Amino acid sequence: MADNQRDTLRLPLVRHLDEAAIREFSSDVRGQLIRPEDDGYDEARAVFYGGIDRRPALIVRVADAADISHVVALARASGLELAVRSGGHSVAGHSTTDGGIVLDLSEMKELEIDVERRTAWAQTGLTTGEYTAAVGAHGLATGFGDTGSVGIGGITLGGGVGYLVRKHGLTIDDLLAAEVVTADGELLRVDAETHPDLFWAIRGGGGNFGVATRFHYRLHEVDTIVGGMLVLPATPDVIHSFVAEADAAPEELSTIANVMTAPPMPFLPAEVHGQLVVMAMLAYAGEVEAGERAIAPFRALATPIVDMVKPMGYPEIYPPEEDDYHPVASGRTMFVDAIDGPVAQTIVENLQASTAQMAVVQIRVLGGAMARVPAEATAFAHRSSHIMVNVAALYERPDEAAVHEDWVTDFAAALRQGDGGAYVGFLGDEGEGRVREAYPGSAWDRLAAVKGRYDPMNLFRLNQNIRPTAQS
Ligand SMILES: Cc1cc2nc3c(=O)[nH]c(=O)nc-3n(C[C@H](O)[C@H](O)[C@H](O)COP(=O)(O)OP(=O)(O)OC[C@H]3O[C@@H](n4cnc5c(N)ncnc54)[C@H](O)[C@@H]3O)c2cc1C
């Protein structure tokens, strides 16, 4: 019997929702209940990634923290699997369930911005794009990732690596406090002084410890940035020189280089469609002139195919997205120490060998503010990791998965270097060994102990799971 199953068996064994339980539950909650027979069920059960086709017994669009406590109680009493969903972008498909309950936070979007104190309380149904646009209206920002439709719930609990990572650190480095409903249904206020063990754990430990209802963030003055997309031809020389420049750049500049086959998009000249390009996103959070100077070396690496880097309001870094984009993906995340000429050559060769509709290697040079936080200060412990690399194949049909999984596995093995770590936010459903790689040093044991205190029955197990240490 798998260990996860054993944890489950310690929960009540009812494992279904009877009508009486549903009636009682629905009279307790303010939010909306959606069941398989209801209109809108198919839209409500869909998540970002395609190929994840699960049928929950109940979806609850919660309205407030009290609703969340009721859902947690229902999951506890019924023994049904509980999926917690903020933006629905879980790479592993953890925000939906077959036959279980989905706690959908998407209606909880309240945001209180304190411009004077430069802080904001945000409910966890907000997406990172919505939050960034709202605080951006005041010339302020908290750093998240590269995609505006990602929920603040998942990305914050995982760490949060994005366009401000070198200048202001991870998302969790700006997390001042949170409100969390724990497995016993209690709403806790959590910060450095109150439940400090839980506050440490939720800064990187994912959804293992409870449902975060609100986050209290620090805001930075980030008004006009120099940023946008720069597309270069992807030769080995350009790739490793790009990484070297990103490393040498002032920490105001964070970069995300996607080495990939150029998609047939209108902003790309037809002759490069299907060719390998470096489609890079750059963000310089500082003075415009200094930003232009910092970006000049990247523009000089080769004649740019597209250059859309310009002074812009920071929220523009999250352009509108297509609602009906649901790729099927196989991916692997890792940290590496260096991308020199031979590694860049390996990248080009492997991308050329992929048969996926789109094959991509994403390279993020880290350092700066993120690296100045001590590794033991938060559950995200990869503070000295140098470069994050994500390898991915995107394709149309789930039945193609095996061939792309093999490609991803072999490619990731070829890239692997001394830093054996993984970023939890980009982990797929890859088993406990890989989850452990997300928590190096003492972090894993410490997280298991905190889990033992706040969720000893492993109610929150549909996640990158850390099983609880038994409490004496
Ligand atoms: C297209 C894309 C781009 C991405 N870019 C970046 C990036 O640039 N930087 C980066 O750091 N990450 C990035 N990620 C990874 C992303 O941060 C994680 O997948 C994250 O978990 C997604 O958050 P979500 O709220 O949208 O997802 P969901 O699927 O809603 O949640 C993921 C998991 O987080 C937990 N969870 C979510 N909300 C709560 C809550 N309120 N309380 C308790 N648990 C909760 C649950 O366990 C849930 O299963 C990206 C992912 C995708 C798909």
The ligand as an ORCA input file, in Angstrom:
! r2SCAN-3c Opt
* xyz 0 1
  C       1.917     29.125    -17.804
  C       2.582     29.067    -16.451
  C       3.546     30.008    -16.137
  C       4.175     29.971    -14.895
  N       5.136     30.908    -14.598
  C       5.699     30.928    -13.389
  C       6.681     31.897    -13.052
  O       7.071     32.715    -13.871
  N       7.207     31.878    -11.807
  C       6.828     30.974    -10.878
  O       7.322     31.040     -9.761
  N       5.925     30.021    -11.159
  C       5.363     29.975    -12.392
  N       4.467     28.997    -12.706
  C       4.188     27.946    -11.731
  C       3.066     28.388    -10.817
  O       3.560     29.288     -9.858
  C       2.467     27.174    -10.097
  O       1.965     26.271    -11.030
  C       1.371     27.609     -9.134
  O       1.086     26.566     -8.262
  C       0.128     28.020     -9.877
  O      -0.703     28.707     -9.020
  P      -2.269     28.768     -9.282
  O      -2.878     29.371     -8.092
  O      -2.539     29.355    -10.609
  O      -2.574     27.235     -9.419
  P      -3.629     26.254     -8.721
  O      -3.630     25.092     -9.631
  O      -4.882     26.925     -8.419
  O      -2.917     25.897     -7.384
  C      -1.781     25.066     -7.370
  C      -1.689     24.390     -6.031
  O      -1.352     25.382     -5.070
  C      -2.101     25.168     -3.890
  N      -2.914     26.355     -3.650
  C      -3.288     27.297     -4.538
  N      -3.926     28.277     -3.901
  C      -3.970     27.942     -2.610
  C      -4.470     28.559     -1.435
  N      -5.059     29.752     -1.487
  N      -4.309     27.926     -0.257
  C      -3.708     26.717     -0.187
  N      -3.209     26.091     -1.259
  C      -3.335     26.708     -2.441
  C      -2.887     23.901     -4.065
  O      -2.138     22.824     -3.555
  C      -2.978     23.783     -5.551
  O      -3.064     22.449     -5.978
  C       3.830     28.988    -13.944
  C       2.864     28.019    -14.276
  C       2.243     28.059    -15.508
  C       1.232     27.018    -15.859
*
